[in-house]
Amino acid sequence: MDPINETFRSRRYDLAVDTITEGDINELIEWLKLYPRLTMADATRKFEEDWSKWLGVKYSVFCNSGSSANLLMYAALDSSGKSGNKKVIVPSVGWVTTVAPAIQFGWEPAMCESDAQTFGLDIEHLKTLLESGKVDNVILVHVLGTPCRMDEILTLQKKYGFKLMEDCCAAHGALSQGRKVGSMGDMSSFSFYYGHHMSTIEGGMVCTNDEELYHHLLMLRSHGWCKDLPKAEYDRRMQQYGIDPFHSPFTFVVPGFNVRPMDLTARIGMMQLPRLDNISSIRMKNHKLYQKLLDGQVEFARCLEGDAISSISFGAVAQSPEQRKNIVSALVENNIDTRIFSAGNLGRHPFWFERYGVFSAPMADRIHSCGFFLPNNQTLDEKNIRFICDVVCRALK
Ligand SMILES: Cc1ncc(COP(=O)(O)O)c(C=O)c1O
């Protein structure tokens, strides 16, 4: 090991690092000393407004995790009557909670292969699934901040008329032809878990331009009552059902959940949002350097011309499981955190194969058996990335 690498070896490279700064904590402590209301209230509404502005959508609903955001998307389609025949195309590469609500709500999921370029939905397989019988819903994941082939998916949406949910839980700030991911589907979800582009400790957001879905999201988040609705809609519903004012705050319109956030977590989100674009741009720059240094060495997602990747980790795919083993050993030896690529192929997990059998497709399987993560976050600079890539390339020899 040469002296430069010896210096970098002494550092630990974590996959997930904090985005909450000492300044944020100090500001939070000062706020707490005022004994503010900590449960969901004004700060939540302000954070939602700020987020909607940042994303360029009409409505956002803050909740307690990205998984809850996904749950709310499915539930809102159901309770608004927009889920149609409840058939849904789900990605094979993504996260379990992208798919789980379909099973929990008794929908009929069909799994889609991963695209060899973007690792999102494979368009040819998507077309085949859409052609093989009417499907009224599709959920996609912008895998690790690489935008899916959105123009093609939106064209298919026009042709087949399905509702589109975008899971952007690890893709804040990624761009598809200049449009922020999460602003193109009927609804979108984001996660603010530790290690993501920004964190509210635990937290998630659902976004939409559809007012009716927005109203359902607000009710579903809080038990199914309607007292969180805008005043005019609340009054309209109480009138519709003929509810007297004493009962109305505790009248349950839909069978809901409690997946509310706290004003405490909303404050943490509001403090970080102004820094999000900067953090995303560092991650974008790091990601590009990884691509340049690992080109021809390992496989990775490439965005379409005119798109931009904003990742929380660099996902790579080795040529074989054996090669992955060698790379992982070298990474561990050099204090570089690694893990499998997201969840690999979701169709190879018991929650799926025990119900529907194993889903097997070439790209999803390759990501499953040969994929791994490399750290990408705002604390890493060019020298760190060069060191990490050097470790990977040496392990290939
Ligand atoms: C694509 C995707 N969807 C959903 C989630 C779930 O988010 P959370 O951990 O906030 O529940 C994650 C978590 O990383 C994710 O990567």
Ligand as a Chemical Component Dictionary entry (heavy atoms), coordinates in Angstrom:
data_LIG
# 
_chem_comp.id                   LIG 
_chem_comp.type                 NON-POLYMER 
_chem_comp.pdbx_formal_charge   0 
_chem_comp.three_letter_code    LIG 
# 
loop_
_chem_comp_atom.comp_id 
_chem_comp_atom.atom_id 
_chem_comp_atom.alt_atom_id 
_chem_comp_atom.type_symbol 
_chem_comp_atom.charge 
_chem_comp_atom.model_Cartn_x 
_chem_comp_atom.model_Cartn_y 
_chem_comp_atom.model_Cartn_z 
_chem_comp_atom.pdbx_ordinal 
LIG C1 C1 C 0 -36.935 3.061 -2.807 1  
LIG C2 C2 C 0 -37.314 3.114 -1.365 2  
LIG N1 N1 N 0 -38.613 3.102 -1.015 3  
LIG C3 C3 C 0 -38.997 3.157 0.264  4  
LIG C4 C4 C 0 -38.074 3.250 1.291  5  
LIG C5 C5 C 0 -38.542 3.288 2.691  6  
LIG O1 O1 O 0 -38.270 4.504 3.356  7  
LIG P1 P1 P 0 -38.239 4.557 4.947  8  
LIG O2 O2 O 0 -36.976 3.897 5.398  9  
LIG O3 O3 O 0 -38.272 6.023 5.290  10 
LIG O4 O4 O 0 -39.436 3.844 5.442  11 
LIG C6 C6 C 0 -36.715 3.252 0.984  12 
LIG C7 C7 C 0 -35.701 3.310 2.043  13 
LIG O5 O5 O 0 -34.547 3.539 1.808  14 
LIG C8 C8 C 0 -36.320 3.186 -0.384 15 
LIG O6 O6 O 0 -35.032 3.183 -0.746 16 
# 
loop_
_chem_comp_bond.comp_id 
_chem_comp_bond.atom_id_1 
_chem_comp_bond.atom_id_2 
_chem_comp_bond.value_order 
_chem_comp_bond.pdbx_ordinal 
LIG C1 C2 SING 1  
LIG C2 N1 SING 2  
LIG C2 C8 DOUB 3  
LIG N1 C3 DOUB 4  
LIG C3 C4 SING 5  
LIG C4 C5 SING 6  
LIG C4 C6 DOUB 7  
LIG C5 O1 SING 8  
LIG O1 P1 SING 9  
LIG P1 O2 DOUB 10 
LIG P1 O3 SING 11 
LIG P1 O4 SING 12 
LIG C6 C7 SING 13 
LIG C6 C8 SING 14 
LIG C7 O5 DOUB 15 
LIG C8 O6 SING 16 
# 
